[in-house]
Amino acid sequence: MRLLSAPRQAHAALRAVLVSARRDARSAAAPEVRRDAASSAPWFDGWKAGGSDGEGGEGSRQRPTAPPRTWLLTTGWRRYGLLDPDDTRD
């Protein structure tokens, strides 16, 4: 566990969690995988416009996590840009 205290840290943590399946798929030669299905990525509203997974929530499925409540996770991390689901940087 690590306490995140800065917008850049929060941005990096969100990217690591929500885009990790894409990075893993690249090494498994399965580029059609975009977001981590085991995460809350389908309900995440911070995807870059035009990204392949930027369509938003999962319709009728209930959100499995509580929405963010702190400034750092609602607004602060966005200082470093929205997340790109096609990003495969390690």
A tleap script that builds the chain and sets N, CA, C and O, in Angstrom:
source leaprc.protein.ff14SB
mol = sequence {
  NMET ARG LEU LEU SER ALA PRO ARG GLN ALA
  HIE ALA ALA LEU ARG ALA VAL LEU VAL SER
  ALA ARG ARG ASP ALA ARG SER ALA ALA ALA
  PRO GLU VAL ARG ARG ASP ALA ALA SER SER
  ALA PRO TRP PHE ASP GLY TRP LYS ALA GLY
  GLY SER ASP GLY GLU GLY GLY GLU GLY SER
  ARG GLN ARG PRO THR ALA PRO PRO ARG THR
  TRP LEU LEU THR THR GLY TRP ARG ARG TYR
  GLY LEU LEU ASP PRO ASP ASP THR ARG CASP
}
set mol.1.N position { 0.845 -1.168 0.000 }
set mol.1.CA position { 0.000 0.000 0.000 }
set mol.1.C position { 0.893 1.236 0.000 }
set mol.1.O position { 1.920 1.286 0.678 }
set mol.2.N position { 0.473 2.228 -0.779 }
set mol.2.CA position { 1.214 3.485 -0.825 }
set mol.2.C position { 0.226 4.633 -0.870 }
set mol.2.O position { -0.704 4.628 -1.677 }
set mol.3.N position { 0.421 5.605 -0.017 }
set mol.3.CA position { -0.437 6.778 0.030 }
set mol.3.C position { -0.092 7.696 -1.139 }
set mol.3.O position { 1.061 8.095 -1.304 }
set mol.4.N position { -1.089 8.025 -1.942 }
set mol.4.CA position { -0.888 8.944 -3.057 }
set mol.4.C position { -1.198 10.346 -2.574 }
set mol.4.O position { -2.255 10.592 -1.993 }
set mol.5.N position { -0.260 11.279 -2.817 }
set mol.5.CA position { -0.460 12.624 -2.304 }
set mol.5.C position { -0.335 13.707 -3.366 }
set mol.5.O position { -0.491 14.889 -3.059 }
set mol.6.N position { -0.059 13.326 -4.606 }
set mol.6.CA position { 0.137 14.318 -5.664 }
set mol.6.C position { -0.628 13.899 -6.927 }
set mol.6.O position { -0.805 12.707 -7.177 }
set mol.7.N position { -1.075 14.867 -7.711 }
set mol.7.CA position { -1.816 14.552 -8.937 }
set mol.7.C position { -1.062 13.622 -9.888 }
set mol.7.O position { -1.664 12.726 -10.480 }
set mol.8.N position { 0.232 13.822 -10.039 }
set mol.8.CA position { 1.005 12.956 -10.948 }
set mol.8.C position { 1.003 11.505 -10.459 }
set mol.8.O position { 0.914 10.580 -11.267 }
set mol.9.N position { 1.099 11.302 -9.149 }
set mol.9.CA position { 1.059 9.957 -8.587 }
set mol.9.C position { -0.297 9.304 -8.839 }
set mol.9.O position { -0.372 8.127 -9.192 }
set mol.10.N position { -1.364 10.076 -8.657 }
set mol.10.CA position { -2.710 9.547 -8.873 }
set mol.10.C position { -2.914 9.190 -10.342 }
set mol.10.O position { -3.503 8.154 -10.652 }
set mol.11.N position { -2.435 10.034 -11.244 }
set mol.11.CA position { -2.548 9.766 -12.683 }
set mol.11.C position { -1.834 8.457 -13.034 }
set mol.11.O position { -2.383 7.613 -13.742 }
set mol.12.N position { -0.626 8.299 -12.540 }
set mol.12.CA position { 0.154 7.094 -12.825 }
set mol.12.C position { -0.510 5.849 -12.246 }
set mol.12.O position { -0.512 4.793 -12.878 }
set mol.13.N position { -1.071 5.970 -11.052 }
set mol.13.CA position { -1.728 4.828 -10.422 }
set mol.13.C position { -2.988 4.426 -11.189 }
set mol.13.O position { -3.225 3.238 -11.411 }
set mol.14.N position { -3.792 5.404 -11.592 }
set mol.14.CA position { -4.993 5.104 -12.369 }
set mol.14.C position { -4.620 4.431 -13.685 }
set mol.14.O position { -5.241 3.444 -14.079 }
set mol.15.N position { -3.623 4.955 -14.350 }
set mol.15.CA position { -3.174 4.379 -15.612 }
set mol.15.C position { -2.693 2.940 -15.414 }
set mol.15.O position { -3.022 2.056 -16.205 }
set mol.16.N position { -1.921 2.715 -14.365 }
set mol.16.CA position { -1.384 1.377 -14.105 }
set mol.16.C position { -2.503 0.367 -13.865 }
set mol.16.O position { -2.431 -0.767 -14.339 }
set mol.17.N position { -3.516 0.768 -13.144 }
set mol.17.CA position { -4.612 -0.146 -12.818 }
set mol.17.C position { -5.576 -0.329 -13.980 }
set mol.17.O position { -5.947 -1.458 -14.300 }
set mol.18.N position { -5.985 0.755 -14.612 }
set mol.18.CA position { -7.046 0.678 -15.609 }
set mol.18.C position { -6.576 0.265 -17.001 }
set mol.18.O position { -7.386 -0.207 -17.799 }
set mol.19.N position { -5.310 0.427 -17.310 }
set mol.19.CA position { -4.815 0.095 -18.640 }
set mol.19.C position { -3.896 -1.124 -18.599 }
set mol.19.O position { -3.310 -1.483 -19.620 }
set mol.20.N position { -3.762 -1.759 -17.454 }
set mol.20.CA position { -2.807 -2.865 -17.324 }
set mol.20.C position { -3.136 -4.045 -18.227 }
set mol.20.O position { -2.215 -4.712 -18.699 }
set mol.21.N position { -4.392 -4.330 -18.485 }
set mol.21.CA position { -4.743 -5.456 -19.358 }
set mol.21.C position { -4.249 -5.209 -20.775 }
set mol.21.O position { -3.835 -6.146 -21.458 }
set mol.22.N position { -4.288 -3.978 -21.217 }
set mol.22.CA position { -3.801 -3.634 -22.559 }
set mol.22.C position { -2.313 -3.911 -22.658 }
set mol.22.O position { -1.843 -4.471 -23.648 }
set mol.23.N position { -1.582 -3.523 -21.642 }
set mol.23.CA position { -0.141 -3.739 -21.632 }
set mol.23.C position { 0.164 -5.234 -21.605 }
set mol.23.O position { 1.061 -5.703 -22.305 }
set mol.24.N position { -0.582 -5.977 -20.798 }
set mol.24.CA position { -0.390 -7.424 -20.713 }
set mol.24.C position { -0.753 -8.107 -22.024 }
set mol.24.O position { -0.082 -9.051 -22.441 }
set mol.25.N position { -1.805 -7.638 -22.672 }
set mol.25.CA position { -2.248 -8.229 -23.938 }
set mol.25.C position { -1.216 -8.020 -25.027 }
set mol.25.O position { -1.023 -8.883 -25.883 }
set mol.26.N position { -0.552 -6.875 -24.995 }
set mol.26.CA position { 0.464 -6.601 -26.004 }
set mol.26.C position { 1.546 -7.660 -25.952 }
set mol.26.O position { 2.012 -8.131 -26.989 }
set mol.27.N position { 1.941 -8.031 -24.762 }
set mol.27.CA position { 2.988 -9.036 -24.654 }
set mol.27.C position { 2.455 -10.429 -24.982 }
set mol.27.O position { 3.235 -11.333 -25.281 }
set mol.28.N position { 1.130 -10.613 -24.929 }
set mol.28.CA position { 0.528 -11.902 -25.285 }
set mol.28.C position { 0.033 -11.903 -26.725 }
set mol.28.O position { -0.611 -12.858 -27.159 }
set mol.29.N position { 0.327 -10.841 -27.468 }
set mol.29.CA position { -0.077 -10.705 -28.878 }
set mol.29.C position { -1.592 -10.760 -29.050 }
set mol.29.O position { -2.089 -11.430 -29.955 }
set mol.30.N position { -2.327 -10.059 -28.190 }
set mol.30.CA position { -3.780 -9.980 -28.307 }
set mol.30.C position { -4.202 -8.518 -28.262 }
set mol.30.O position { -4.786 -8.089 -27.268 }
set mol.31.N position { -3.926 -7.735 -29.306 }
set mol.31.CA position { -4.146 -6.292 -29.260 }
set mol.31.C position { -5.593 -5.851 -29.136 }
set mol.31.O position { -5.851 -4.665 -28.926 }
set mol.32.N position { -6.552 -6.773 -29.260 }
set mol.32.CA position { -7.947 -6.356 -29.149 }
set mol.32.C position { -8.371 -6.051 -27.717 }
set mol.32.O position { -9.411 -5.426 -27.510 }
set mol.33.N position { -7.602 -6.471 -26.732 }
set mol.33.CA position { -7.909 -6.181 -25.336 }
set mol.33.C position { -7.527 -4.743 -25.053 }
set mol.33.O position { -6.400 -4.333 -25.328 }
set mol.34.N position { -8.446 -3.983 -24.511 }
set mol.34.CA position { -8.181 -2.556 -24.300 }
set mol.34.C position { -8.100 -2.178 -22.830 }
set mol.34.O position { -7.192 -1.441 -22.447 }
set mol.35.N position { -9.000 -2.648 -22.005 }
set mol.35.CA position { -8.989 -2.233 -20.607 }
set mol.35.C position { -9.083 -3.454 -19.716 }
set mol.35.O position { -9.516 -4.522 -20.150 }
set mol.36.N position { -8.688 -3.297 -18.504 }
set mol.36.CA position { -8.676 -4.393 -17.561 }
set mol.36.C position { -10.099 -4.704 -17.116 }
set mol.36.O position { -10.717 -3.909 -16.408 }
set mol.37.N position { -10.615 -5.845 -17.524 }
set mol.37.CA position { -11.990 -6.233 -17.208 }
set mol.37.C position { -12.189 -6.481 -15.717 }
set mol.37.O position { -13.319 -6.462 -15.230 }
set mol.38.N position { -11.116 -6.710 -15.004 }
set mol.38.CA position { -11.215 -6.952 -13.572 }
set mol.38.C position { -11.153 -5.660 -12.768 }
set mol.38.O position { -11.161 -5.689 -11.537 }
set mol.39.N position { -11.093 -4.536 -13.457 }
set mol.39.CA position { -11.032 -3.244 -12.777 }
set mol.39.C position { -12.357 -2.503 -12.964 }
set mol.39.O position { -13.304 -3.037 -13.540 }
set mol.40.N position { -12.406 -1.284 -12.477 }
set mol.40.CA position { -13.603 -0.456 -12.660 }
set mol.40.C position { -13.504 0.373 -13.945 }
set mol.40.O position { -14.224 1.360 -14.099 }
set mol.41.N position { -12.627 -0.014 -14.857 }
set mol.41.CA position { -12.418 0.724 -16.110 }
set mol.41.C position { -13.708 0.992 -16.895 }
set mol.41.O position { -13.841 2.077 -17.461 }
set mol.42.N position { -14.659 0.061 -16.954 }
set mol.42.CA position { -15.880 0.348 -17.719 }
set mol.42.C position { -16.694 1.517 -17.163 }
set mol.42.O position { -17.482 2.114 -17.896 }
set mol.43.N position { -16.524 1.847 -15.908 }
set mol.43.CA position { -17.274 2.931 -15.293 }
set mol.43.C position { -16.444 4.209 -15.175 }
set mol.43.O position { -16.941 5.230 -14.698 }
set mol.44.N position { -15.215 4.159 -15.595 }
set mol.44.CA position { -14.289 5.281 -15.485 }
set mol.44.C position { -14.656 6.358 -16.502 }
set mol.44.O position { -14.895 6.052 -17.670 }
set mol.45.N position { -14.702 7.611 -16.069 }
set mol.45.CA position { -15.108 8.698 -16.975 }
set mol.45.C position { -13.940 9.569 -17.413 }
set mol.45.O position { -14.152 10.688 -17.882 }
set mol.46.N position { -12.720 9.086 -17.271 }
set mol.46.CA position { -11.554 9.883 -17.623 }
set mol.46.C position { -10.793 9.393 -18.831 }
set mol.46.O position { -9.592 9.640 -18.946 }
set mol.47.N position { -11.475 8.693 -19.751 }
set mol.47.CA position { -10.805 8.238 -20.965 }
set mol.47.C position { -10.667 9.373 -21.956 }
set mol.47.O position { -11.548 10.227 -22.055 }
set mol.48.N position { -9.579 9.390 -22.683 }
set mol.48.CA position { -9.320 10.374 -23.723 }
set mol.48.C position { -10.379 10.231 -24.828 }
set mol.48.O position { -10.716 9.115 -25.225 }
set mol.49.N position { -10.898 11.357 -25.319 }
set mol.49.CA position { -11.894 11.345 -26.386 }
set mol.49.C position { -11.317 10.646 -27.606 }
set mol.49.O position { -10.161 10.859 -27.973 }
set mol.50.N position { -12.131 9.817 -28.224 }
set mol.50.CA position { -11.683 9.112 -29.415 }
set mol.50.C position { -10.960 7.823 -29.108 }
set mol.50.O position { -10.647 7.053 -30.016 }
set mol.51.N position { -10.687 7.577 -27.826 }
set mol.51.CA position { -10.047 6.313 -27.466 }
set mol.51.C position { -11.013 5.170 -27.676 }
set mol.51.O position { -12.227 5.361 -27.596 }
set mol.52.N position { -10.503 4.001 -27.940 }
set mol.52.CA position { -11.365 2.878 -28.272 }
set mol.52.C position { -12.249 2.444 -27.105 }
set mol.52.O position { -13.248 1.760 -27.326 }
set mol.53.N position { -11.918 2.815 -25.892 }
set mol.53.CA position { -12.740 2.444 -24.749 }
set mol.53.C position { -13.291 3.664 -24.028 }
set mol.53.O position { -13.616 3.585 -22.844 }
set mol.54.N position { -13.398 4.762 -24.706 }
set mol.54.CA position { -13.863 5.983 -24.079 }
set mol.54.C position { -15.362 6.139 -24.063 }
set mol.54.O position { -15.866 7.253 -23.914 }
set mol.55.N position { -16.100 5.030 -24.214 }
set mol.55.CA position { -17.550 5.147 -24.317 }
set mol.55.C position { -18.277 5.263 -22.992 }
set mol.55.O position { -19.473 5.556 -22.993 }
set mol.56.N position { -17.637 5.055 -21.892 }
set mol.56.CA position { -18.289 5.273 -20.615 }
set mol.56.C position { -18.727 4.012 -19.922 }
set mol.56.O position { -18.099 2.963 -20.068 }
set mol.57.N position { -19.824 4.109 -19.154 }
set mol.57.CA position { -20.272 3.045 -18.270 }
set mol.57.C position { -20.812 1.807 -18.931 }
set mol.57.O position { -20.893 1.711 -20.156 }
set mol.58.N position { -21.176 0.866 -18.101 }
set mol.58.CA position { -21.599 -0.452 -18.535 }
set mol.58.C position { -23.111 -0.618 -18.575 }
set mol.58.O position { -23.614 -1.725 -18.385 }
set mol.59.N position { -23.826 0.440 -18.814 }
set mol.59.CA position { -25.270 0.325 -18.969 }
set mol.59.C position { -25.975 -0.145 -17.719 }
set mol.59.O position { -25.983 0.548 -16.702 }
set mol.60.N position { -26.568 -1.324 -17.793 }
set mol.60.CA position { -27.401 -1.812 -16.694 }
set mol.60.C position { -26.589 -2.467 -15.574 }
set mol.60.O position { -27.131 -2.708 -14.495 }
set mol.61.N position { -25.329 -2.757 -15.795 }
set mol.61.CA position { -24.534 -3.362 -14.731 }
set mol.61.C position { -24.286 -2.342 -13.624 }
set mol.61.O position { -23.948 -1.189 -13.891 }
set mol.62.N position { -24.455 -2.775 -12.401 }
set mol.62.CA position { -24.237 -1.893 -11.258 }
set mol.62.C position { -22.746 -1.649 -11.068 }
set mol.62.O position { -21.933 -2.565 -11.184 }
set mol.63.N position { -22.408 -0.418 -10.779 }
set mol.63.CA position { -21.011 -0.051 -10.547 }
set mol.63.C position { -20.477 -0.820 -9.340 }
set mol.63.O position { -21.086 -0.781 -8.271 }
set mol.64.N position { -19.345 -1.523 -9.494 }
set mol.64.CA position { -18.820 -2.342 -8.399 }
set mol.64.C position { -17.993 -1.578 -7.374 }
set mol.64.O position { -17.584 -2.140 -6.358 }
set mol.65.N position { -17.748 -0.313 -7.636 }
set mol.65.CA position { -16.929 0.482 -6.728 }
set mol.65.C position { -17.645 1.780 -6.385 }
set mol.65.O position { -18.554 2.211 -7.096 }
set mol.66.N position { -17.232 2.384 -5.308 }
set mol.66.CA position { -17.763 3.701 -4.954 }
set mol.66.C position { -17.124 4.739 -5.861 }
set mol.66.O position { -15.955 4.597 -6.222 }
set mol.67.N position { -17.856 5.775 -6.238 }
set mol.67.CA position { -17.240 6.829 -7.057 }
set mol.67.C position { -16.190 7.571 -6.227 }
set mol.67.O position { -16.270 7.597 -4.999 }
set mol.68.N position { -15.211 8.171 -6.898 }
set mol.68.CA position { -14.183 8.911 -6.156 }
set mol.68.C position { -14.795 10.100 -5.427 }
set mol.68.O position { -15.755 10.706 -5.903 }
set mol.69.N position { -14.223 10.431 -4.256 }
set mol.69.CA position { -14.743 11.542 -3.457 }
set mol.69.C position { -13.724 12.619 -3.179 }
set mol.69.O position { -14.098 13.731 -2.805 }
set mol.70.N position { -12.455 12.331 -3.346 }
set mol.70.CA position { -11.434 13.315 -3.026 }
set mol.70.C position { -11.074 14.149 -4.260 }
set mol.70.O position { -11.273 13.716 -5.396 }
set mol.71.N position { -10.547 15.340 -4.019 }
set mol.71.CA position { -10.122 16.204 -5.108 }
set mol.71.C position { -9.080 15.506 -5.976 }
set mol.71.O position { -9.110 15.623 -7.201 }
set mol.72.N position { -8.166 14.788 -5.348 }
set mol.72.CA position { -7.081 14.133 -6.076 }
set mol.72.C position { -7.612 13.139 -7.108 }
set mol.72.O position { -7.071 13.052 -8.210 }
set mol.73.N position { -8.666 12.385 -6.766 }
set mol.73.CA position { -9.200 11.375 -7.680 }
set mol.73.C position { -10.377 11.850 -8.525 }
set mol.73.O position { -10.783 11.148 -9.452 }
set mol.74.N position { -10.925 13.006 -8.234 }
set mol.74.CA position { -11.992 13.530 -9.090 }
set mol.74.C position { -11.459 14.547 -10.086 }
set mol.74.O position { -11.924 14.600 -11.225 }
set mol.75.N position { -10.495 15.349 -9.674 }
set mol.75.CA position { -10.024 16.458 -10.497 }
set mol.75.C position { -8.510 16.512 -10.639 }
set mol.75.O position { -8.004 16.692 -11.746 }
set mol.76.N position { -7.783 16.360 -9.548 }
set mol.76.CA position { -6.347 16.577 -9.529 }
set mol.76.C position { -5.566 15.778 -10.553 }
set mol.76.O position { -4.699 16.333 -11.228 }
set mol.77.N position { -5.847 14.491 -10.688 }
set mol.77.CA position { -5.094 13.635 -11.610 }
set mol.77.C position { -5.241 14.092 -13.053 }
set mol.77.O position { -4.359 13.837 -13.873 }
set mol.78.N position { -6.347 14.768 -13.379 }
set mol.78.CA position { -6.614 15.202 -14.754 }
set mol.78.C position { -5.646 16.294 -15.228 }
set mol.78.O position { -5.584 16.582 -16.424 }
set mol.79.N position { -4.902 16.895 -14.317 }
set mol.79.CA position { -3.883 17.886 -14.701 }
set mol.79.C position { -2.850 17.279 -15.657 }
set mol.79.O position { -2.201 17.999 -16.416 }
set mol.80.N position { -2.707 15.973 -15.616 }
set mol.80.CA position { -1.722 15.292 -16.449 }
set mol.80.C position { -2.366 14.590 -17.643 }
set mol.80.O position { -1.743 13.744 -18.285 }
set mol.81.N position { -3.584 14.936 -17.928 }
set mol.81.CA position { -4.259 14.436 -19.113 }
set mol.81.C position { -5.160 13.244 -18.850 }
set mol.81.O position { -4.985 12.511 -17.877 }
set mol.82.N position { -6.129 13.067 -19.741 }
set mol.82.CA position { -7.026 11.922 -19.661 }
set mol.82.C position { -6.259 10.669 -20.062 }
set mol.82.O position { -5.218 10.751 -20.714 }
set mol.83.N position { -6.777 9.513 -19.671 }
set mol.83.CA position { -6.099 8.262 -19.979 }
set mol.83.C position { -6.473 7.770 -21.373 }
set mol.83.O position { -7.623 7.878 -21.797 }
set mol.84.N position { -5.496 7.237 -22.066 }
set mol.84.CA position { -5.683 6.695 -23.402 }
set mol.84.C position { -5.709 5.178 -23.302 }
set mol.84.O position { -4.699 4.580 -22.929 }
set mol.85.N position { -6.830 4.532 -23.623 }
set mol.85.CA position { -6.898 3.072 -23.512 }
set mol.85.C position { -5.967 2.350 -24.468 }
set mol.85.O position { -5.694 1.164 -24.283 }
set mol.86.N position { -5.476 3.044 -25.487 }
set mol.86.CA position { -4.556 2.432 -26.441 }
set mol.86.C position { -3.088 2.594 -26.043 }
set mol.86.O position { -2.193 2.156 -26.766 }
set mol.87.N position { -2.847 3.219 -24.901 }
set mol.87.CA position { -1.498 3.462 -24.420 }
set mol.87.C position { -0.857 2.135 -23.984 }
set mol.87.O position { -1.406 1.430 -23.138 }
set mol.88.N position { 0.276 1.806 -24.549 }
set mol.88.CA position { 0.938 0.561 -24.194 }
set mol.88.C position { 2.308 0.785 -23.573 }
set mol.88.O position { 3.103 -0.148 -23.465 }
set mol.89.N position { 2.588 2.019 -23.165 }
set mol.89.CA position { 3.872 2.283 -22.504 }
set mol.89.C position { 3.963 1.480 -21.218 }
set mol.89.O position { 2.961 1.271 -20.533 }
set mol.90.N position { 5.146 1.039 -20.900 }
set mol.90.CA position { 5.353 0.327 -19.632 }
set mol.90.C position { 5.707 1.282 -18.539 }
set mol.90.O position { 5.917 0.866 -17.400 }
savepdb mol mol.pdb
quit
